[in-house]
Amino acid sequence: MFAFVIVLAIITYIDRVCISQAAPLIRSDLKLTETQMGWVFSAFTIS
């Protein structure tokens, strides 16, 4: 169980890093504000 939790934490971290690199493109494509993009990052942090 502990290994499963660690693997999930690693995957979530990698997802967050990837989305932060793609954030400018995501913001322009979806026309998101800084606040809305903050909500997106918060969703990854909470998980």
PDB file of N, CA, C, O and CB in Angstrom:
ATOM      1  N   MET A   1       0.830  -1.189   0.000  1.00  0.00           N
ATOM      2  CA  MET A   1       0.000   0.000   0.000  1.00  0.00           C
ATOM      3  C   MET A   1       0.875   1.253   0.000  1.00  0.00           C
ATOM      4  O   MET A   1       0.593   2.218  -0.711  1.00  0.00           O
ATOM      5  CB  MET A   1      -0.944  -0.002   1.212  1.00  0.00           C
ATOM      6  N   PHE A   2       1.927   1.228   0.797  1.00  0.00           N
ATOM      7  CA  PHE A   2       2.820   2.381   0.877  1.00  0.00           C
ATOM      8  C   PHE A   2       3.481   2.649  -0.477  1.00  0.00           C
ATOM      9  O   PHE A   2       3.611   3.802  -0.888  1.00  0.00           O
ATOM     10  CB  PHE A   2       3.891   2.155   1.959  1.00  0.00           C
ATOM     11  N   ALA A   3       3.895   1.592  -1.165  1.00  0.00           N
ATOM     12  CA  ALA A   3       4.524   1.746  -2.484  1.00  0.00           C
ATOM     13  C   ALA A   3       3.533   2.347  -3.477  1.00  0.00           C
ATOM     14  O   ALA A   3       3.911   3.181  -4.300  1.00  0.00           O
ATOM     15  CB  ALA A   3       5.044   0.384  -3.005  1.00  0.00           C
ATOM     16  N   PHE A   4       2.283   1.935  -3.409  1.00  0.00           N
ATOM     17  CA  PHE A   4       1.247   2.469  -4.278  1.00  0.00           C
ATOM     18  C   PHE A   4       1.076   3.970  -4.055  1.00  0.00           C
ATOM     19  O   PHE A   4       0.948   4.727  -5.017  1.00  0.00           O
ATOM     20  CB  PHE A   4      -0.079   1.739  -4.039  1.00  0.00           C
ATOM     21  N   VAL A   5       1.072   4.397  -2.817  1.00  0.00           N
ATOM     22  CA  VAL A   5       0.934   5.815  -2.483  1.00  0.00           C
ATOM     23  C   VAL A   5       2.134   6.602  -3.008  1.00  0.00           C
ATOM     24  O   VAL A   5       1.970   7.701  -3.538  1.00  0.00           O
ATOM     25  CB  VAL A   5       0.792   6.004  -0.955  1.00  0.00           C
ATOM     26  N   ILE A   6       3.314   6.058  -2.867  1.00  0.00           N
ATOM     27  CA  ILE A   6       4.521   6.724  -3.359  1.00  0.00           C
ATOM     28  C   ILE A   6       4.474   6.869  -4.885  1.00  0.00           C
ATOM     29  O   ILE A   6       4.790   7.932  -5.420  1.00  0.00           O
ATOM     30  CB  ILE A   6       5.783   5.936  -2.935  1.00  0.00           C
ATOM     31  N   VAL A   7       4.083   5.809  -5.573  1.00  0.00           N
ATOM     32  CA  VAL A   7       3.993   5.863  -7.036  1.00  0.00           C
ATOM     33  C   VAL A   7       2.969   6.909  -7.476  1.00  0.00           C
ATOM     34  O   VAL A   7       3.222   7.662  -8.416  1.00  0.00           O
ATOM     35  CB  VAL A   7       3.617   4.478  -7.608  1.00  0.00           C
ATOM     36  N   LEU A   8       1.833   6.963  -6.815  1.00  0.00           N
ATOM     37  CA  LEU A   8       0.823   7.968  -7.149  1.00  0.00           C
ATOM     38  C   LEU A   8       1.334   9.382  -6.902  1.00  0.00           C
ATOM     39  O   LEU A   8       1.043  10.289  -7.681  1.00  0.00           O
ATOM     40  CB  LEU A   8      -0.447   7.728  -6.341  1.00  0.00           C
ATOM     41  N   ALA A   9       2.088   9.577  -5.835  1.00  0.00           N
ATOM     42  CA  ALA A   9       2.659  10.895  -5.544  1.00  0.00           C
ATOM     43  C   ALA A   9       3.648  11.302  -6.634  1.00  0.00           C
ATOM     44  O   ALA A   9       3.684  12.462  -7.044  1.00  0.00           O
ATOM     45  CB  ALA A   9       3.355  10.893  -4.165  1.00  0.00           C
ATOM     46  N   ILE A  10       4.433  10.363  -7.090  1.00  0.00           N
ATOM     47  CA  ILE A  10       5.408  10.650  -8.147  1.00  0.00           C
ATOM     48  C   ILE A  10       4.693  11.013  -9.447  1.00  0.00           C
ATOM     49  O   ILE A  10       5.078  11.967 -10.122  1.00  0.00           O
ATOM     50  CB  ILE A  10       6.342   9.439  -8.370  1.00  0.00           C
ATOM     51  N   ILE A  11       3.664  10.263  -9.796  1.00  0.00           N
ATOM     52  CA  ILE A  11       2.908  10.544 -11.018  1.00  0.00           C
ATOM     53  C   ILE A  11       2.248  11.914 -10.942  1.00  0.00           C
ATOM     54  O   ILE A  11       2.258  12.662 -11.920  1.00  0.00           O
ATOM     55  CB  ILE A  11       1.846   9.460 -11.258  1.00  0.00           C
ATOM     56  N   THR A  12       1.679  12.248  -9.795  1.00  0.00           N
ATOM     57  CA  THR A  12       1.045  13.550  -9.623  1.00  0.00           C
ATOM     58  C   THR A  12       2.063  14.667  -9.749  1.00  0.00           C
ATOM     59  O   THR A  12       1.777  15.700 -10.355  1.00  0.00           O
ATOM     60  CB  THR A  12       0.344  13.631  -8.272  1.00  0.00           C
ATOM     61  N   TYR A  13       3.249  14.474  -9.184  1.00  0.00           N
ATOM     62  CA  TYR A  13       4.312  15.481  -9.279  1.00  0.00           C
ATOM     63  C   TYR A  13       4.731  15.679 -10.733  1.00  0.00           C
ATOM     64  O   TYR A  13       4.891  16.813 -11.184  1.00  0.00           O
ATOM     65  CB  TYR A  13       5.531  15.070  -8.423  1.00  0.00           C
ATOM     66  N   ILE A  14       4.909  14.591 -11.462  1.00  0.00           N
ATOM     67  CA  ILE A  14       5.303  14.686 -12.870  1.00  0.00           C
ATOM     68  C   ILE A  14       4.219  15.402 -13.673  1.00  0.00           C
ATOM     69  O   ILE A  14       4.530  16.231 -14.529  1.00  0.00           O
ATOM     70  CB  ILE A  14       5.572  13.280 -13.460  1.00  0.00           C
ATOM     71  N   ASP A  15       2.954  15.091 -13.408  1.00  0.00           N
ATOM     72  CA  ASP A  15       1.857  15.776 -14.091  1.00  0.00           C
ATOM     73  C   ASP A  15       1.891  17.272 -13.821  1.00  0.00           C
ATOM     74  O   ASP A  15       1.681  18.080 -14.725  1.00  0.00           O
ATOM     75  CB  ASP A  15       0.512  15.197 -13.656  1.00  0.00           C
ATOM     76  N   ARG A  16       2.151  17.629 -12.590  1.00  0.00           N
ATOM     77  CA  ARG A  16       2.179  19.049 -12.230  1.00  0.00           C
ATOM     78  C   ARG A  16       3.323  19.778 -12.914  1.00  0.00           C
ATOM     79  O   ARG A  16       3.161  20.916 -13.353  1.00  0.00           O
ATOM     80  CB  ARG A  16       2.296  19.210 -10.721  1.00  0.00           C
ATOM     81  N   VAL A  17       4.472  19.134 -13.006  1.00  0.00           N
ATOM     82  CA  VAL A  17       5.617  19.734 -13.688  1.00  0.00           C
ATOM     83  C   VAL A  17       5.300  19.919 -15.174  1.00  0.00           C
ATOM     84  O   VAL A  17       5.594  20.963 -15.757  1.00  0.00           O
ATOM     85  CB  VAL A  17       6.885  18.858 -13.506  1.00  0.00           C
ATOM     86  N   CYS A  18       4.703  18.903 -15.769  1.00  0.00           N
ATOM     87  CA  CYS A  18       4.361  18.978 -17.195  1.00  0.00           C
ATOM     88  C   CYS A  18       3.335  20.070 -17.471  1.00  0.00           C
ATOM     89  O   CYS A  18       3.460  20.807 -18.449  1.00  0.00           O
ATOM     90  CB  CYS A  18       3.825  17.633 -17.683  1.00  0.00           C
ATOM     91  N   ILE A  19       2.330  20.177 -16.622  1.00  0.00           N
ATOM     92  CA  ILE A  19       1.301  21.190 -16.860  1.00  0.00           C
ATOM     93  C   ILE A  19       1.866  22.596 -16.625  1.00  0.00           C
ATOM     94  O   ILE A  19       1.425  23.549 -17.268  1.00  0.00           O
ATOM     95  CB  ILE A  19       0.077  20.943 -15.946  1.00  0.00           C
ATOM     96  N   SER A  20       2.821  22.734 -15.727  1.00  0.00           N
ATOM     97  CA  SER A  20       3.412  24.064 -15.518  1.00  0.00           C
ATOM     98  C   SER A  20       4.248  24.480 -16.726  1.00  0.00           C
ATOM     99  O   SER A  20       4.330  25.668 -17.039  1.00  0.00           O
ATOM    100  CB  SER A  20       4.283  24.077 -14.241  1.00  0.00           C
ATOM    101  N   GLN A  21       4.863  23.522 -17.402  1.00  0.00           N
ATOM    102  CA  GLN A  21       5.611  23.837 -18.620  1.00  0.00           C
ATOM    103  C   GLN A  21       4.678  24.204 -19.774  1.00  0.00           C
ATOM    104  O   GLN A  21       5.022  25.028 -20.622  1.00  0.00           O
ATOM    105  CB  GLN A  21       6.492  22.651 -19.019  1.00  0.00           C
ATOM    106  N   ALA A  22       3.521  23.601 -19.798  1.00  0.00           N
ATOM    107  CA  ALA A  22       2.553  23.852 -20.872  1.00  0.00           C
ATOM    108  C   ALA A  22       1.564  24.958 -20.527  1.00  0.00           C
ATOM    109  O   ALA A  22       0.691  25.272 -21.336  1.00  0.00           O
ATOM    110  CB  ALA A  22       1.794  22.583 -21.190  1.00  0.00           C
ATOM    111  N   ALA A  23       1.681  25.549 -19.358  1.00  0.00           N
ATOM    112  CA  ALA A  23       0.705  26.539 -18.885  1.00  0.00           C
ATOM    113  C   ALA A  23       0.490  27.709 -19.850  1.00  0.00           C
ATOM    114  O   ALA A  23      -0.658  28.082 -20.088  1.00  0.00           O
ATOM    115  CB  ALA A  23       1.146  27.076 -17.553  1.00  0.00           C
ATOM    116  N   PRO A  24       1.535  28.295 -20.407  1.00  0.00           N
ATOM    117  CA  PRO A  24       1.274  29.416 -21.332  1.00  0.00           C
ATOM    118  C   PRO A  24       0.425  29.009 -22.540  1.00  0.00           C
ATOM    119  O   PRO A  24      -0.454  29.759 -22.967  1.00  0.00           O
ATOM    120  CB  PRO A  24       2.593  30.000 -21.821  1.00  0.00           C
ATOM    121  N   LEU A  25       0.685  27.848 -23.075  1.00  0.00           N
ATOM    122  CA  LEU A  25      -0.095  27.379 -24.228  1.00  0.00           C
ATOM    123  C   LEU A  25      -1.526  27.045 -23.819  1.00  0.00           C
ATOM    124  O   LEU A  25      -2.470  27.338 -24.553  1.00  0.00           O
ATOM    125  CB  LEU A  25       0.572  26.147 -24.866  1.00  0.00           C
ATOM    126  N   ILE A  26      -1.685  26.434 -22.655  1.00  0.00           N
ATOM    127  CA  ILE A  26      -3.024  26.091 -22.165  1.00  0.00           C
ATOM    128  C   ILE A  26      -3.831  27.359 -21.931  1.00  0.00           C
ATOM    129  O   ILE A  26      -5.001  27.441 -22.304  1.00  0.00           O
ATOM    130  CB  ILE A  26      -2.940  25.259 -20.862  1.00  0.00           C
ATOM    131  N   ARG A  27      -3.190  28.352 -21.303  1.00  0.00           N
ATOM    132  CA  ARG A  27      -3.890  29.612 -21.017  1.00  0.00           C
ATOM    133  C   ARG A  27      -4.348  30.299 -22.295  1.00  0.00           C
ATOM    134  O   ARG A  27      -5.466  30.809 -22.364  1.00  0.00           O
ATOM    135  CB  ARG A  27      -2.988  30.553 -20.218  1.00  0.00           C
ATOM    136  N   SER A  28      -3.484  30.314 -23.310  1.00  0.00           N
ATOM    137  CA  SER A  28      -3.864  30.997 -24.544  1.00  0.00           C
ATOM    138  C   SER A  28      -4.923  30.211 -25.317  1.00  0.00           C
ATOM    139  O   SER A  28      -5.836  30.812 -25.883  1.00  0.00           O
ATOM    140  CB  SER A  28      -2.635  31.220 -25.423  1.00  0.00           C
ATOM    141  N   ASP A  29      -4.820  28.891 -25.351  1.00  0.00           N
ATOM    142  CA  ASP A  29      -5.798  28.079 -26.080  1.00  0.00           C
ATOM    143  C   ASP A  29      -7.182  28.127 -25.436  1.00  0.00           C
ATOM    144  O   ASP A  29      -8.193  28.230 -26.130  1.00  0.00           O
ATOM    145  CB  ASP A  29      -5.321  26.637 -26.159  1.00  0.00           C
ATOM    146  N   LEU A  30      -7.221  28.053 -24.109  1.00  0.00           N
ATOM    147  CA  LEU A  30      -8.502  28.021 -23.398  1.00  0.00           C
ATOM    148  C   LEU A  30      -8.954  29.383 -22.896  1.00  0.00           C
ATOM    149  O   LEU A  30     -10.029  29.516 -22.310  1.00  0.00           O
ATOM    150  CB  LEU A  30      -8.411  27.079 -22.240  1.00  0.00           C
ATOM    151  N   LYS A  31      -8.114  30.405 -23.134  1.00  0.00           N
ATOM    152  CA  LYS A  31      -8.400  31.778 -22.699  1.00  0.00           C
ATOM    153  C   LYS A  31      -8.682  31.845 -21.200  1.00  0.00           C
ATOM    154  O   LYS A  31      -9.689  32.406 -20.767  1.00  0.00           O
ATOM    155  CB  LYS A  31      -9.591  32.342 -23.477  1.00  0.00           C
ATOM    156  N   LEU A  32      -7.771  31.262 -20.417  1.00  0.00           N
ATOM    157  CA  LEU A  32      -7.902  31.250 -18.966  1.00  0.00           C
ATOM    158  C   LEU A  32      -7.171  32.440 -18.361  1.00  0.00           C
ATOM    159  O   LEU A  32      -6.156  32.895 -18.888  1.00  0.00           O
ATOM    160  CB  LEU A  32      -7.361  29.937 -18.383  1.00  0.00           C
ATOM    161  N   THR A  33      -7.699  32.934 -17.253  1.00  0.00           N
ATOM    162  CA  THR A  33      -7.021  33.995 -16.511  1.00  0.00           C
ATOM    163  C   THR A  33      -5.994  33.372 -15.567  1.00  0.00           C
ATOM    164  O   THR A  33      -5.921  32.151 -15.428  1.00  0.00           O
ATOM    165  CB  THR A  33      -8.044  34.864 -15.718  1.00  0.00           C
ATOM    166  N   GLU A  34      -5.206  34.227 -14.925  1.00  0.00           N
ATOM    167  CA  GLU A  34      -4.233  33.740 -13.934  1.00  0.00           C
ATOM    168  C   GLU A  34      -4.939  33.008 -12.799  1.00  0.00           C
ATOM    169  O   GLU A  34      -4.457  31.979 -12.325  1.00  0.00           O
ATOM    170  CB  GLU A  34      -3.399  34.910 -13.369  1.00  0.00           C
ATOM    171  N   THR A  35      -6.073  33.534 -12.366  1.00  0.00           N
ATOM    172  CA  THR A  35      -6.819  32.913 -11.269  1.00  0.00           C
ATOM    173  C   THR A  35      -7.327  31.531 -11.668  1.00  0.00           C
ATOM    174  O   THR A  35      -7.234  30.583 -10.889  1.00  0.00           O
ATOM    175  CB  THR A  35      -7.994  33.806 -10.847  1.00  0.00           C
ATOM    176  N   GLN A  36      -7.853  31.422 -12.855  1.00  0.00           N
ATOM    177  CA  GLN A  36      -8.352  30.127 -13.314  1.00  0.00           C
ATOM    178  C   GLN A  36      -7.207  29.124 -13.457  1.00  0.00           C
ATOM    179  O   GLN A  36      -7.372  27.944 -13.148  1.00  0.00           O
ATOM    180  CB  GLN A  36      -9.095  30.281 -14.653  1.00  0.00           C
ATOM    181  N   MET A  37      -6.059  29.586 -13.919  1.00  0.00           N
ATOM    182  CA  MET A  37      -4.912  28.690 -14.031  1.00  0.00           C
ATOM    183  C   MET A  37      -4.445  28.278 -12.636  1.00  0.00           C
ATOM    184  O   MET A  37      -3.961  27.161 -12.455  1.00  0.00           O
ATOM    185  CB  MET A  37      -3.756  29.366 -14.818  1.00  0.00           C
ATOM    186  N   GLY A  38      -4.583  29.150 -11.664  1.00  0.00           N
ATOM    187  CA  GLY A  38      -4.279  28.799 -10.286  1.00  0.00           C
ATOM    188  C   GLY A  38      -5.166  27.676  -9.780  1.00  0.00           C
ATOM    189  O   GLY A  38      -4.713  26.801  -9.041  1.00  0.00           O
ATOM    190  N   TRP A  39      -6.419  27.703 -10.175  1.00  0.00           N
ATOM    191  CA  TRP A  39      -7.337  26.612  -9.800  1.00  0.00           C
ATOM    192  C   TRP A  39      -6.888  25.296 -10.417  1.00  0.00           C
ATOM    193  O   TRP A  39      -6.991  24.243  -9.788  1.00  0.00           O
ATOM    194  CB  TRP A  39      -8.780  26.936 -10.243  1.00  0.00           C
ATOM    195  N   VAL A  40      -6.396  25.355 -11.637  1.00  0.00           N
ATOM    196  CA  VAL A  40      -5.905  24.141 -12.292  1.00  0.00           C
ATOM    197  C   VAL A  40      -4.723  23.574 -11.516  1.00  0.00           C
ATOM    198  O   VAL A  40      -4.665  22.372 -11.258  1.00  0.00           O
ATOM    199  CB  VAL A  40      -5.499  24.432 -13.757  1.00  0.00           C
ATOM    200  N   PHE A  41      -3.776  24.444 -11.140  1.00  0.00           N
ATOM    201  CA  PHE A  41      -2.621  23.990 -10.369  1.00  0.00           C
ATOM    202  C   PHE A  41      -3.042  23.477  -8.993  1.00  0.00           C
ATOM    203  O   PHE A  41      -2.460  22.522  -8.480  1.00  0.00           O
ATOM    204  CB  PHE A  41      -1.603  25.124 -10.220  1.00  0.00           C
ATOM    205  N   SER A  42      -4.047  24.107  -8.399  1.00  0.00           N
ATOM    206  CA  SER A  42      -4.534  23.666  -7.098  1.00  0.00           C
ATOM    207  C   SER A  42      -5.135  22.263  -7.172  1.00  0.00           C
ATOM    208  O   SER A  42      -4.991  21.465  -6.246  1.00  0.00           O
ATOM    209  CB  SER A  42      -5.570  24.652  -6.562  1.00  0.00           C
ATOM    210  N   ALA A  43      -5.797  21.978  -8.266  1.00  0.00           N
ATOM    211  CA  ALA A  43      -6.376  20.641  -8.428  1.00  0.00           C
ATOM    212  C   ALA A  43      -5.286  19.573  -8.417  1.00  0.00           C
ATOM    213  O   ALA A  43      -5.477  18.494  -7.856  1.00  0.00           O
ATOM    214  CB  ALA A  43      -7.186  20.557  -9.736  1.00  0.00           C
ATOM    215  N   PHE A  44      -4.151  19.871  -9.031  1.00  0.00           N
ATOM    216  CA  PHE A  44      -3.048  18.909  -9.017  1.00  0.00           C
ATOM    217  C   PHE A  44      -2.388  18.835  -7.650  1.00  0.00           C
ATOM    218  O   PHE A  44      -1.932  17.766  -7.242  1.00  0.00           O
ATOM    219  CB  PHE A  44      -2.011  19.276 -10.071  1.00  0.00           C
ATOM    220  N   THR A  45      -2.331  19.947  -6.940  1.00  0.00           N
ATOM    221  CA  THR A  45      -1.722  19.937  -5.603  1.00  0.00           C
ATOM    222  C   THR A  45      -2.582  19.145  -4.618  1.00  0.00           C
ATOM    223  O   THR A  45      -2.059  18.373  -3.814  1.00  0.00           O
ATOM    224  CB  THR A  45      -1.522  21.380  -5.090  1.00  0.00           C
ATOM    225  N   ILE A  46      -3.890  19.337  -4.683  1.00  0.00           N
ATOM    226  CA  ILE A  46      -4.803  18.642  -3.762  1.00  0.00           C
ATOM    227  C   ILE A  46      -4.760  17.139  -3.970  1.00  0.00           C
ATOM    228  O   ILE A  46      -4.800  16.361  -3.016  1.00  0.00           O
ATOM    229  CB  ILE A  46      -6.235  19.148  -3.944  1.00  0.00           C
ATOM    230  N   SER A  47      -4.678  16.743  -5.240  1.00  0.00           N
ATOM    231  CA  SER A  47      -4.673  15.295  -5.498  1.00  0.00           C
ATOM    232  C   SER A  47      -3.369  14.693  -5.058  1.00  0.00           C
ATOM    233  O   SER A  47      -3.171  13.485  -5.192  1.00  0.00           O
ATOM    234  CB  SER A  47      -4.914  14.996  -6.982  1.00  0.00           C
TER     235      SER A  47
END
